[in-house]
Amino acid sequence: MLNSEQLAFFKHNGYLIIRGGLDAQLCAEAQDRMWQELPADSLLKRHDPATHVGPFRQQEESFSSLHLRSGYRWQQRQFGTEQLMIDLVFNPTLCGIAEQLLGANTLRTPVVGGTPMGTVGPAWPGGPVDPAMGTEGVRGIYCTLPYGDKPREPDACHTDGHPFNLGIVGLLSDVPADGGAFKVWPGSHRRLYPTFSMMYDQPRIPYYDHLPTHKGILHTPEYCAEIVCLLEDTTPTDCWGNAGDVVLWHHRLAHMAGHNYSDVMRQAVLYDFCKTDLDVARTIPPDNDMWRDWSEALQEAGTDYSADISADQNLTKLCQ
Ligand SMILES: [Fe+2]
């Protein structure tokens, strides 16, 4: 269970790294499962890291919403409701922590054998997959291939548009600094939360075949302005770590899948903890108390935490 310093850190910064939050054996089995899905004649060879450098060759690309291989991204969702994947993330440690943050007996339970993310295809032709659409398990295993000699590029942060309460990104293998682990903008949840028109959801512009220019999520001007400020005034945290380390993150936290300038593939499992009352709460405007749906323990958490916990959390610069 989290101590008072960890609760304070999460409340202030919007994220918390749990070292060893995933079982090591299950991480290894999840990697086995992931590699099983790669075509046998692929140029990527599991035990030859030199072959993992991206991008995917054109003949190896797949644009299936259940199994994407494109550029430097390898995203597998088709096994997201198998027992192994649900045991991996919906484990007693992480469920206990999620309940400590969100309240006891409040979590929606994933469905073994249910529909995985991507089952209903992309949000529009050629578009992204909505992580909430028909998803009854984990989002999937998301890999970022090493960039090799790709030129460095700037960071760009976003928030996720679909309703959920608490996200997790769990590392299945060791990821070094600058290796494409989850990157977060500390404190951004407190600045972005009031800029939304709905507490957990967002208005969307429908996609029409004959009117294809405008589609997808509609952001408020306040949100767009705050994202620009965040990129200028906040130093992001690179949540690198070892196999089994898990990042918990607030649903309005700005983040990105980091660029992978290392020589190893970033392999991570993504899951969204949702409360059973999310359908009621999702369209309510943001509350004056942004912690109204969180546990009493979190509501009452202070703001003090030590330099030791900041170091353990990869935090390089304190945020206001
Ligand atoms: Fe995202």
Residues whose N, C-alpha, C, O or C-beta is under 5 A from the ligand:
A	BS01	LIG	D160
